[in-house]
């Protein structure tokens, strides 16, 4: 257990940050999961991209990570579109 006043504050801050990051991580997973379960429908993919962009803007996701996730999502979206047309 921390003794110094600043160390106690650091524990409080890190706990708040952990909870906030957990909330965002769950939101991202849910958005990607909804897109997958809807067979990558356009509406759900747009919602997932919106979530990714928000997390990137807040600094939760690194810009390259966000770009990679969006790219992978769009690849799956286009593959699903192509398979549904055939």
TISE-446814 format. One line per field, with one value per residue: x, y, z of N, C-alpha, C in turn; residue number from 1. Coordinates in Angstrom, 1 decimal. Example, Ala and Ser with C-alpha at 12.3 -4.5 7.8 and 13.67 -1.06 7.14 Angstrom:
# residues 2
n_px: c(13.2	12.8)
n_py: c(-5.7	-2.2)
n_pz: c(7.8	7.1)
ca_px: c(12.3	13.7)
ca_py: c(-4.5	-1.1)
ca_pz: c(7.8	7.1)
c_px: c(13.2	12.9)
c_py: c(-3.3	0.0)
c_pz: c(7.8	7.9)
n: c(1	2)
# end
This chain:
# residues 86
n_px: c(0.8	0.6	2.4	3.2	1.6	1.4	1.7	-0.5	-2.4	-1.6	-2.3	-5.1	-5.6	-4.6	-6.3	-8.8	-8.1	-7.7	-10.3	-11.6	-10.3	-10.9	-13.7	-13.7	-12.3	-14.1	-16.2	-15.1	-14.7	-17.3	-18.4	-17.0	-17.7	-20.5	-20.5	-19.3	-21.2	-23.4	-22.8	-21.1	-22.6	-23.4	-24.2	-23.5	-20.7	-20.1	-20.7	-18.8	-16.5	-16.8	-16.6	-13.9	-12.6	-13.3	-12.0	-9.4	-9.2	-9.4	-7.1	-6.9	-6.5	-3.6	-2.7	-1.9	-2.7	-5.5	-5.8	-5.1	-7.0	-9.3	-8.7	-8.6	-11.2	-12.6	-11.6	-12.8	-15.5	-15.8	-15.2	-17.4	-19.5	-18.9	-19.2	-21.9	-23.1	-22.7)
n_py: c(-1.2	2.2	4.9	7.6	10.7	11.5	9.1	7.7	9.2	8.6	5.9	6.1	7.5	5.8	3.6	4.8	5.4	2.8	1.7	3.3	2.7	0.1	0.2	1.4	-0.5	-2.7	-1.5	-1.3	-4.0	-4.9	-3.5	-4.4	-7.1	-7.0	-6.2	-8.4	-10.5	-9.6	-10.3	-8.6	-6.2	-3.1	-1.0	-1.8	-2.0	0.6	1.7	0.4	1.5	4.1	4.0	3.1	5.4	7.3	6.4	6.6	9.4	10.1	9.2	6.7	4.5	3.9	5.6	4.0	1.5	1.9	2.3	-0.1	-1.8	-0.8	-1.3	-4.1	-4.6	-3.5	-5.1	-7.6	-6.8	-6.1	-8.6	-10.1	-8.7	-9.3	-12.1	-12.3	-11.3	-13.2)
n_pz: c(0.0	-0.8	0.7	0.5	-0.2	-2.9	-4.2	-3.4	-4.8	-7.4	-7.5	-7.4	-9.8	-11.7	-11.5	-12.3	-14.9	-15.8	-15.7	-17.5	-19.9	-20.1	-20.5	-23.1	-24.5	-24.4	-25.8	-28.3	-29.0	-28.9	-31.0	-33.2	-33.1	-33.5	-36.1	-37.3	-36.7	-38.1	-40.6	-41.8	-42.5	-44.1	-42.5	-39.8	-40.1	-40.7	-38.2	-36.6	-37.6	-37.0	-34.2	-33.9	-35.0	-33.1	-30.9	-31.7	-32.0	-29.4	-28.4	-27.4	-29.1	-31.1	-34.1	-36.2	-35.4	-35.4	-38.1	-39.2	-38.1	-39.2	-41.9	-42.1	-41.4	-43.5	-45.6	-45.0	-45.1	-47.9	-49.0	-48.0	-49.3	-51.9	-51.9	-51.4	-53.6	-55.5)
ca_px: c(0.0	1.4	2.5	3.2	0.3	1.4	1.6	-1.9	-3.1	-1.3	-3.2	-6.5	-5.6	-4.4	-7.6	-9.7	-7.7	-7.9	-11.7	-12.0	-9.7	-11.7	-14.9	-13.4	-11.9	-15.3	-17.0	-14.5	-14.9	-18.7	-18.7	-16.4	-18.4	-21.7	-20.2	-19.1	-22.4	-24.3	-22.1	-20.4	-23.6	-22.8	-24.6	-22.7	-19.4	-19.9	-20.7	-17.5	-15.4	-17.0	-16.0	-12.5	-12.2	-13.5	-10.9	-8.2	-9.2	-9.2	-5.8	-6.9	-5.8	-2.6	-3.3	-1.6	-3.6	-6.8	-5.8	-5.0	-8.3	-10.3	-8.4	-9.0	-12.7	-13.0	-11.3	-13.9	-16.7	-15.8	-15.3	-18.8	-20.3	-18.6	-19.8	-23.4	-23.5	-22.6)
ca_py: c(0.0	3.4	5.7	9.0	11.3	11.5	7.7	7.4	9.8	7.8	4.7	6.5	7.9	4.6	2.9	5.5	5.2	1.4	1.5	4.0	2.0	-1.2	0.6	1.7	-1.8	-3.4	-0.8	-1.6	-5.4	-5.1	-2.9	-5.4	-8.3	-6.8	-6.2	-9.8	-11.3	-9.2	-10.7	-7.3	-5.3	-1.8	-0.2	-2.2	-1.7	2.1	2.0	0.0	2.4	5.3	3.7	3.1	6.8	8.0	5.9	7.2	10.8	10.3	8.8	5.3	3.7	4.5	5.8	2.9	0.4	2.2	2.1	-1.6	-2.4	-0.4	-1.9	-5.5	-4.6	-3.2	-6.3	-8.5	-6.2	-6.3	-10.1	-10.4	-8.1	-10.1	-13.4	-12.2	-11.0	-14.4)
ca_pz: c(0.0	-0.9	1.9	0.2	-0.7	-4.4	-4.6	-3.2	-5.9	-8.6	-7.5	-7.8	-11.2	-12.6	-11.4	-13.1	-16.3	-16.2	-15.9	-18.7	-21.0	-20.2	-21.2	-24.5	-25.1	-24.6	-26.8	-29.6	-29.2	-29.2	-32.4	-34.2	-33.0	-34.1	-37.6	-37.8	-36.6	-39.1	-41.8	-42.3	-43.2	-44.3	-41.3	-38.7	-40.4	-40.5	-36.7	-36.0	-38.1	-36.1	-32.8	-34.1	-35.2	-31.9	-30.0	-32.2	-31.7	-27.9	-28.0	-26.8	-30.1	-31.9	-35.4	-37.1	-34.9	-35.9	-39.6	-39.4	-37.7	-40.3	-43.2	-41.9	-41.4	-44.9	-46.4	-44.7	-45.7	-49.4	-49.3	-47.7	-50.4	-53.1	-51.8	-51.4	-55.0	-56.3)
c_px: c(0.9	1.3	2.4	1.9	0.3	1.2	0.2	-2.8	-2.9	-2.1	-4.6	-6.6	-5.5	-5.6	-8.6	-9.4	-8.0	-9.4	-12.1	-11.5	-10.5	-13.0	-14.7	-13.1	-13.1	-16.2	-16.5	-14.8	-16.4	-19.0	-18.2	-17.2	-19.8	-21.6	-20.1	-20.4	-23.4	-23.8	-21.6	-21.4	-23.0	-23.1	-23.7	-21.2	-19.1	-19.9	-19.4	-16.4	-15.6	-16.4	-14.5	-12.0	-12.3	-12.3	-9.6	-8.1	-9.0	-7.8	-5.7	-6.2	-4.8	-3.2	-3.0	-2.4	-5.0	-6.9	-5.8	-6.3	-9.3	-10.0	-8.8	-10.5	-13.2	-12.8	-12.4	-15.2	-16.8	-15.9	-16.8	-19.7	-20.1	-19.3	-21.4	-23.9	-23.5	-23.6)
c_py: c(1.2	4.2	7.2	9.4	11.2	10.0	7.2	7.9	9.0	6.5	5.0	6.8	6.7	3.7	3.5	5.3	3.7	1.1	2.1	3.2	0.7	-0.9	0.8	0.3	-2.6	-2.8	-1.2	-3.1	-5.6	-4.6	-3.9	-6.7	-8.2	-6.8	-7.6	-10.6	-10.9	-9.5	-9.5	-6.5	-3.9	-0.9	-0.5	-1.9	-0.2	2.4	1.6	1.0	3.7	5.1	3.7	4.5	7.6	7.7	6.5	8.6	11.0	9.9	7.4	4.4	4.5	4.6	4.7	1.7	0.6	1.9	0.7	-2.2	-2.1	-1.1	-3.4	-5.6	-4.4	-4.4	-7.3	-8.1	-6.4	-7.8	-10.5	-9.9	-8.9	-11.4	-13.4	-11.9	-12.2	-15.4)
c_pz: c(0.0	0.4	1.6	-0.4	-2.2	-4.9	-4.5	-4.4	-7.2	-8.7	-7.9	-9.3	-12.1	-12.6	-12.3	-14.6	-16.7	-16.5	-17.2	-19.9	-21.2	-20.9	-22.7	-25.2	-25.4	-25.7	-28.2	-29.9	-29.6	-30.7	-33.5	-34.2	-33.7	-35.6	-38.1	-37.8	-37.6	-40.5	-42.6	-43.1	-43.2	-43.1	-40.1	-38.9	-40.2	-39.0	-36.1	-36.4	-37.2	-34.7	-32.9	-34.2	-33.9	-30.9	-30.4	-31.9	-30.2	-27.5	-27.4	-27.8	-30.8	-33.3	-36.4	-36.7	-35.5	-37.4	-39.9	-39.1	-38.8	-41.6	-43.2	-42.0	-42.8	-45.8	-46.2	-45.2	-47.2	-49.7	-49.1	-48.8	-51.6	-53.1	-51.8	-52.8	-55.8	-56.0)
n: c(1	2	3	4	5	6	7	8	9	10	11	12	13	14	15	16	17	18	19	20	21	22	23	24	25	26	27	28	29	30	31	32	33	34	35	36	37	38	39	40	41	42	43	44	45	46	47	48	49	50	51	52	53	54	55	56	57	58	59	60	61	62	63	64	65	66	67	68	69	70	71	72	73	74	75	76	77	78	79	80	81	82	83	84	85	86)
# end
